[in-house]
């Protein structure tokens, strides 16, 4: 017979944990109920636990707290449309940047001339010639003092 009572107590404690971690404390601005060191916050947690043990759902308890303390207890919850718009807009902007970046790189590769004026595949990729590599190696050796 005590199994349903233990389950009910665990459910009530789960509701208390969720609500005290999610709802803002009316006694400590900027903190949740569980983070507020006020004794009034502990009394509010006791009230939430008693209401949960009496069979009220999380939504019912939350509505009664909003009725008593105002909608500020909920804190700021952005509307879902704002989050969806932000994600879709960010995805579109990122896609546009990728497409434009690929076009820019491809255009730069096609316009890169070789030393002889031609535009071979190696020239388009920006690969240095053997003479350029030798000159670079000589300059690095001079810099290092070899």
N, C-alpha and C positions, 0 to 999 in steps of 0.2 A: 504494500500500500504506500510505502514512502517513496517509491520510484517516481510516481508522477509529481510528488511534492519537490523532490530534488531536481527534476527536469524543469519544473516551473521556476524554482529558485535560480537555476542556471540561466534560463531564458530571461528572467528579470535582471539578473546581473549583466547579461550581454546587452540588453537594452540600455541599462545604466551606463555601461562602458561606452557604447556607441554615442549616446546622447551627450554625455559629459565631455567626450572628446570632440564632438562635432559642433556643439552649440557654444556661443560666446557667453561669457559670464556677465550678468548685469551688475556685478559688484567689482569686477576688475577689468577696466576697459582694455581691449586688445588681447585678452587671454580667454582661453576656453574655460569651461566650468572646472574641468579636472586640473587645469594649470593654475587656477586662482587659489591663493593661500588663505583667503577669507573664510571665517567660520560660517558666514552666510552661504558660501558656495557649498560647504559640507551639508548644511541643512537642505539646500536645494537638491543635492544628490540623494539625500535620504528621502525627500519627497518623490523624486523620480523613481527610486527603488520601490517605495510603497505603492505608487500608482502602477508600476509594472507588475508587482506581485498581485495586485488586485485584478489583473487581467487586461489592463489597457494595452493597446498596441503602441508601438513607437510613434506612429503618426498622431494618435490621439493625445499622447503625452506632449509631443512637440506642439500641437495646436493649443493645448491648455497653457503651456509656457509662453507661447506667443501672445495669447490673450492676456496673460498676467503681466508680461514684461515688455511686450512690443516686438515688432519684427526685427529689431536690431539684434535680438538674441540669435537669430539665424545667421547673421553675418552676411557677407556679400556672396551671392551665388549668381554668376553670370548666366544669362539665358542660353539655352542650348544652341539657339540659332547663331549666337556670337561665336561660339566655339567652332561650329561647323563652317561658318563663313571664314574664320581665320585659317582653319586647316585647308580648306579648298583654295582660298586665295594664295596661301603660302605654297601649296603644291603647284598651282598654275604659274606663279612667279618663278619658282625654281625650274620648272620645265622650260619656260621661256628663256631663262638665262642659259640653260644647257644648250638649247637649240641655237641661240645666237652665238654662244661661245664656240660651238662646233663649226658654224658657218665662218666665223672670223678666222679660226685657225686654218680651215681648209682654204680660204681665200688667201691668207698670208703664205701658205705653202705653195699655192699655184703661182704666185707673183714673185717668189724668191728666185732671182737669176743665178746662174753659175758664173764662174770667173770668165768663161768664154762667151757669155751672153745667152747660152741656152738654158733651158729649165728642165733638167733631167729629174728623175725621181729622187736621186740623192740630193740634188740642189733644192728641191722643194721641201725635203725633210730638214734642211738646214745643216747637213753633215759637212764638216770642214774638209778642205782638200789636204793632201799630203804636205804641200808646201806650207799651208797655214799651221798644221800641227807641228812641223819642224820649227817654224818661226816662234811658235808659242813655247815649245820646249827650250829653245835657245834663250828666250827672254826669261823664263823661269830659272834656268841655270845661272844666268847673269845676276838675277835677283838674290839667289841663294849663295852666290859667291863661289861657285864651282868652276 
